[in-house]
Amino acid sequence: MDSQLDNIGEAVRRILDTIPPDVVLIAAGKTRTVEEIDAAIQAGVTHVGYNYIQEAIPIIQAIGHRVSWHMIGHLQRNKAKLAVQYFDMIETVDSWRIAQALDHHCENLEKIMPILVEINSGNESNKTGVIPDAVDELVHRISKLKHIHVEGLMTMGPRFGDPEESRPYFKATREVFERIAARHLPNVSMRYLSMGMSNSYRIAIEEGANIVRIGTKLFGERQ
Ligand SMILES: *Cc1c(COP(=O)(O)O)cnc(C)c1O
């Protein structure tokens, strides 16, 4: 095994040792090779996230479903069918249109897809995700769909050099999470809060994240 793959293994073990056992580590796989993803899996990664379906498909085909595959990038409606065919969870549902498209394709495939609703926790005009004020209504509408199942929320939040600045956005997302959980909607189980990346995952966990999505800290800087 070459030393770069050894480094990935060490980084995975280090992070798995430091996060609580109930927090799921998603290896954010964008730009990485099958060999790099495989090294992460051999070191204990059980969940891998991808942003683009075209990039994910050959990797998923090579590695198979011994790990869980999460869609963590913005999903276009014309990719909804492929997304439900290949992924085990879609973390980025942010509109009624995309929810309906996923539900339709899941119905055809006779499957039920767990999804997270993506929150634009910074209310940033150039970002994907539902703004916090619109989340309750969207989740309520989605709860009527039979083939997708809301299991929580995901957020990116604004990017900061100092991860401490992310804390208010994680807190706000946690509050939306609790508010929706308290409504006990049918077909909604508020189980997962996906937030935090390489530079912010510790703070995200302090604020209640139980899914963290990490790329750079596992695989090194992207080219
Ligand atoms: C790339 C990416 C991550 C991981 O980012 P790093 O800073 O490399 O850890 C997490 N979530 C999403 C949606 C991403 O696209």
The ligand as a Tripos MOL2 file, in Angstrom:
@<TRIPOS>MOLECULE
LIG
   15    15     1     0     0
SMALL
NO_CHARGES

@<TRIPOS>ATOM
      1 C1        -16.8800   18.9400   -0.0210 C.3       1 LIG1
      2 C2        -18.0370   18.8750    0.9070 C.ar      1 LIG1
      3 C3        -17.8700   18.5640    2.2520 C.ar      1 LIG1
      4 C4        -16.5050   18.3370    2.8840 C.3       1 LIG1
      5 O1        -15.7260   19.4780    2.7980 O.3       1 LIG1
      6 P1        -14.2370   19.4900    3.4170 P.3       1 LIG1
      7 O2        -14.0330   20.9020    3.7930 O.co2     1 LIG1
      8 O3        -13.3300   19.0130    2.3420 O.co2     1 LIG1
      9 O4        -14.2510   18.5830    4.5950 O.co2     1 LIG1
     10 C5        -18.9940   18.4940    3.0450 C.ar      1 LIG1
     11 N1        -20.2270   18.7040    2.5570 N.ar      1 LIG1
     12 C6        -20.4370   19.0020    1.2680 C.ar      1 LIG1
     13 C7        -21.8280   19.2250    0.7890 C.3       1 LIG1
     14 C8        -19.3590   19.1000    0.4040 C.ar      1 LIG1
     15 O5        -19.5650   19.4110   -0.8810 O.3       1 LIG1
@<TRIPOS>BOND
     1     1     2 1
     2     2     3 ar
     3     2    14 ar
     4     3     4 1
     5     3    10 ar
     6     4     5 1
     7     5     6 1
     8     6     7 2
     9     6     8 1
    10     6     9 1
    11    10    11 ar
    12    11    12 ar
    13    12    13 1
    14    12    14 ar
    15    14    15 1
@<TRIPOS>SUBSTRUCTURE
     1 LIG1         1 GROUP 0 **** ****
